[in-house]
Amino acid sequence: LEGARCAEVEALVHCRRYDDARRALPSLREGLDKAYLTAEVMWRSGDLRESARLLARQIAPRCDVATMSSSTSSASAVPSPSDDEAEAEALLDDTLPIELP
């Protein structure tokens, strides 16, 4: 049943029905799927910074620094929300909802 609920939220996002997707999010169990879908709804709605922060908060506790390669430090493993902000904003311009007359 959880998979179907996630699929519903994903379908609403694909249809650009972000408000409906946001209303469907509370029906999901806490976890990475819900965090990812919440971040996607935020991102698609134009809230890049908060979306990146949410993902960083979810990913950081799950990083096992001991198993990371020697070329990766824990500080650089999770990008900051501003790392590629200009590029992300440029990409967002192509994904914002189209306003119809």
Backbone torsions as a table, in degrees:
resi	resn	phi	psi	omega
1	LEU	NA	-34.9	179.4
2	GLU	-63.1	-39.8	178.4
3	GLY	-60.6	-39.4	178.9
4	ALA	-66.5	-38.6	178.5
5	ARG	-66.3	-41.2	176.7
6	CYS	-62.9	-42.2	179.7
7	ALA	-62.8	-36.9	177.6
8	GLU	-62.1	-46.8	179.8
9	VAL	-62.8	-44.2	178.1
10	GLU	-59.7	-42.1	179.5
11	ALA	-64.4	-41.1	177.9
12	LEU	-62.6	-39.1	177.4
13	VAL	-64.6	-45.4	179.8
14	HIS	-62.0	-29.1	177.9
15	CYS	-87.5	4.0	-179.4
16	ARG	62.5	28.8	176.9
17	ARG	-97.8	67.7	-171.8
18	TYR	-66.0	-37.2	178.3
19	ASP	-65.0	-40.9	177.7
20	ASP	-66.3	-39.5	178.0
21	ALA	-62.8	-43.0	179.2
22	ARG	-61.4	-38.9	179.1
23	ARG	-70.2	-26.6	-179.7
24	ALA	-82.5	-17.9	-176.5
25	LEU	-58.7	-39.6	-178.6
26	PRO	-61.4	-18.7	179.7
27	SER	-76.0	-11.0	-179.0
28	LEU	-86.1	148.7	175.3
29	ARG	-71.4	150.6	176.3
30	GLU	-62.2	140.9	178.7
31	GLY	153.9	-173.1	-176.5
32	LEU	-64.7	-37.8	179.5
33	ASP	-60.4	-46.6	-179.7
34	LYS	-65.5	-41.5	179.4
35	ALA	-62.6	-44.7	179.6
36	TYR	-61.4	-47.7	-178.0
37	LEU	-66.9	-37.4	176.4
38	THR	-62.0	-45.7	179.0
39	ALA	-63.3	-38.5	179.7
40	GLU	-65.8	-42.1	178.2
41	VAL	-62.3	-42.4	178.4
42	MET	-61.7	-46.8	-178.2
43	TRP	-61.4	-49.4	-178.3
44	ARG	-64.9	-25.8	178.3
45	SER	-83.5	-6.1	177.0
46	GLY	104.8	3.1	-178.6
47	ASP	-98.2	72.7	-176.3
48	LEU	-63.0	-46.4	-176.1
49	ARG	-61.1	-49.5	-177.1
50	GLU	-66.8	-34.7	176.5
51	SER	-61.2	-47.7	179.3
52	ALA	-64.1	-39.6	178.5
53	ARG	-63.3	-43.2	179.0
54	LEU	-59.9	-47.1	179.6
55	LEU	-63.7	-41.0	179.0
56	ALA	-62.2	-40.9	178.4
57	ARG	-64.7	-33.4	-179.5
58	GLN	-78.6	-35.2	-175.3
59	ILE	-80.7	-43.4	-173.4
60	ALA	-53.4	-47.1	-179.2
61	PRO	-66.2	-18.1	-177.5
62	ARG	-93.9	-6.2	179.5
63	CYS	-76.5	127.9	177.2
64	ASP	-100.4	98.4	-175.1
65	VAL	-59.4	-33.6	-177.6
66	ALA	-63.9	-29.2	-177.5
67	THR	-96.9	-0.6	178.7
68	MET	-73.7	152.6	179.3
69	SER	-67.3	159.5	-177.3
70	SER	-65.8	-18.0	180.0
71	SER	-85.7	-1.1	-177.9
72	THR	-120.3	123.1	176.1
73	SER	-97.0	158.4	-178.8
74	SER	-64.6	-29.8	-179.9
75	ALA	-68.5	-34.2	-177.7
76	SER	-94.7	-5.2	-176.8
77	ALA	-67.7	-36.2	179.7
78	VAL	-107.9	114.5	-178.1
79	PRO	-66.1	148.8	176.8
80	SER	-77.4	156.4	-178.1
81	PRO	-58.2	-22.0	-176.2
82	SER	-96.6	1.4	-175.2
83	ASP	-52.4	-54.6	-177.8
84	ASP	-124.3	40.1	-173.4
85	GLU	-61.8	-42.2	-179.0
86	ALA	-63.2	-42.5	178.7
87	GLU	-65.7	-41.5	179.6
88	ALA	-63.8	-40.9	179.5
89	GLU	-66.1	-35.8	177.3
90	ALA	-65.3	-40.0	177.9
91	LEU	-67.6	-36.5	-178.9
92	LEU	-61.8	-34.5	179.4
93	ASP	-53.7	-32.0	-179.5
94	ASP	-82.1	-12.5	-173.9
95	THR	-114.4	-1.2	178.9
96	LEU	-66.8	151.0	179.8
97	PRO	-58.6	142.6	178.9
98	ILE	-86.1	128.8	178.2
99	GLU	-88.3	121.2	179.4
100	LEU	-94.0	146.9	-179.9
101	PRO	-65.3	NA	NA
